[in-house]
Amino acid sequence: MRSATTTTASRIISVGGVRGDLVVPNDDLVGSIDSSDEWIRRRTGIVTRRHARKEVLVEDLAEQAGRSAIEAAGIDPEQVDVVIVASISWMQTTPAMAPLVAHRLGTGPGTAAFDANAACAGYCYGIGQADAMIRSGLARHVLVIGAEKISDFIEPTDRTMSFIMGDGSGAALVGPSDTPGIGPTVWGSDGRLNGAIGLTHSWLDFKYAADDERVPWPTARQDGPSVYRWTQTALPELALKAIADAGLTPKDIEVFVPHQANLRIVEGLHDRLGLADDVIVARDIVDTGNTSSASVPLATERLLREGLAQPGQIALQFGFGAGLAYAAQVVRLPEHVGVAGPGAPVPVAEPVAV
């Protein structure tokens, strides 16, 4: 019996992304939650968020982002060996979204394809899996997509999440490299807080509801204070371990791309990690909103496309969310970035200081 052929390392070759094409300012939402534009800005840093039109499905967003990353890399879709789609908003338990997206992209019938549900950590989970596959020889090119249409799961009157979430998809093509471009993945979960973020109830409630019982559509909720406290205590240790496992120090990090959950969380983590004063910090949350598994690749795509960060720079990226699941790794930013999708960000006013 032979073992898989191994390669030296892996790297992210390209990224691509698309955002929902509807720009939704805070003023459009404040009436439903009896709030104000200033309150939302101070609480989250969000000025606008992106929603997709009703007829645009999450698989459409995933396809657009995946195609953008493949085209930017300059490879034929049939060279993609594996497609991993991270999502919490795919409406079917089975089949998975990934085989459908792979087919649409033209990767060929021999492409392995599967979904990963690790909530907002899903993309970083996928990057860790892609890195392991390539280093083990199981695959040569892996397409990792984070895709969400969370506007389908929002209750407009909910004051915990309705004004935070956005729609979009980001993708990365991962391939072999002579030198390491992806550091060791540090990941895990804390099931003690399993109920801190999630849907209001199970889909089984529809199946077992009495004939005369009206069961509402499941929508997303969170215990914001508990999640915030957890991010400030658990995430710094996670991020520092990812840096150390990559053989680096916090001062070596040139770009900081955390999950775009909340600007207060992003700024708080930046202060706690001891990063360099001139580190580039992703703040896509301000006018895209929290796009769950799509937020890290979308934030990366934007930094590169707008020239705020440069290919080859050392970036710390991590995701965290429902479960509570988390994952982090240090990466070198890719050389190629895809053409922005139709929902590319537009300039907005600066957020109120948080």
Helices and strands as residue ranges (DSSP letters): E 9-19, E 22-25, G 26-28, H 37-44, E 48-51, H 58-73, G 77-79, E 82-86, H 97-105, E 112-116, G 119-121, H 122-136, E 142-149, G 150-153, E 167-177, E 186-189, G 191-196, E 197-199, H 204-208, E 220-222, H 224-245, G 250-252, E 255-258, H 263-273, E 280-281, H 285-288, G 292-294, H 295-305, E 314-321, G 322-324, E 325-332, E 336-337
